[in-house]
Amino acid sequence: MASTSSRDPIDLPGFFADLVRCETRLYNALNDRLRERHGIVTSQFEFLRYLRGHPGSRVADLATEFAIGIGATSKGIDRLEKQGWVVRRTNPSDRRSSLLDLTAGGLRLVEAAEATFTATLAELTADVLGGPSGLAAVQILSELRSVLERDRIGLPTG
């Protein structure tokens, strides 16, 4: 685990390992719960949730939001479309791209899955984030993400 003393230098490799392992374990636990209760995985839930809040988005918009490649994003949307949860419509300002919207079934699914997602995440993080340093941890990660996004760091190349 990374150093926690304010007098010690930060162990950046340890910080990275902790950050990545926490994300992986939370993601996997959420995957399991969402699959068990709703038949979807976390990445599908995230796409559906994004589209609920951003109707008419393009595949490129999702790729940017999630810092993943266009091809992987398009394949993910293809799967959601095949299930009848997302529809593509022609983009009137650029006929080479499509605009994405949730179907009624997609909206019902994301709303049901949101309750499971939130409850599971609260269950998994409450003991740590509910403590005195929880808010600081949330703020620091939010600030780090904002800086990385502002400076367009870590975007996929393809």
C-alpha positions, 0 to 999 in steps of 0.5 A, a space after each residue: 500500500 502507498 505511504 500515508 504519513 504526511 512526512 514521508 514522500 509519496 510512494 508513487 508506484 505503490 499509489 498506482 498499484 493501490 489505485 489500479 487494484 482498487 478500481 479492478 476489484 470494484 469493477 469486477 464486483 460490480 460486474 458480478 452483481 450487475 450480471 447476476 441481477 440484470 444480465 449486463 456488465 459494468 461497461 454496458 451499464 456505464 454506456 447506458 447511463 451515459 446515454 441516459 444523460 446524453 441522448 443523441 451522443 455519438 460513438 466518439 463522444 462515448 469513446 472520449 468520455 471513457 478514454 477507450 478506442 472508437 472500435 471498442 466503443 462501436 462494438 459495445 454499442 453494437 451489442 447494446 443495439 442487438 439487445 434492443 437497448 440502444 438505437 442508432 439514427 442518422 446524424 443530420 449534420 454528419 451522415 458518416 456518424 450516427 446519433 445514439 439513444 436509449 430505447 424504452 427498454 434500455 431506459 428501464 434497464 439502466 434505471 433498475 441497474 442504477 439502484 443495484 450499482 449504487 447500493 453495491 458501490 456503497 456497500 463496498 466503499 462505505 467503511 472507508 469513504 465514510 471515514 474522516 478521510 473519505 471526502 478528501 480521497 474523493 476530492 483528490 481523485 476528482 481533481 486528478 481526473 480533471 487535470 488528466 482530462 483537461 490536458 488530454 492525457 491518456 487518450 487512446 491512440 486508435 
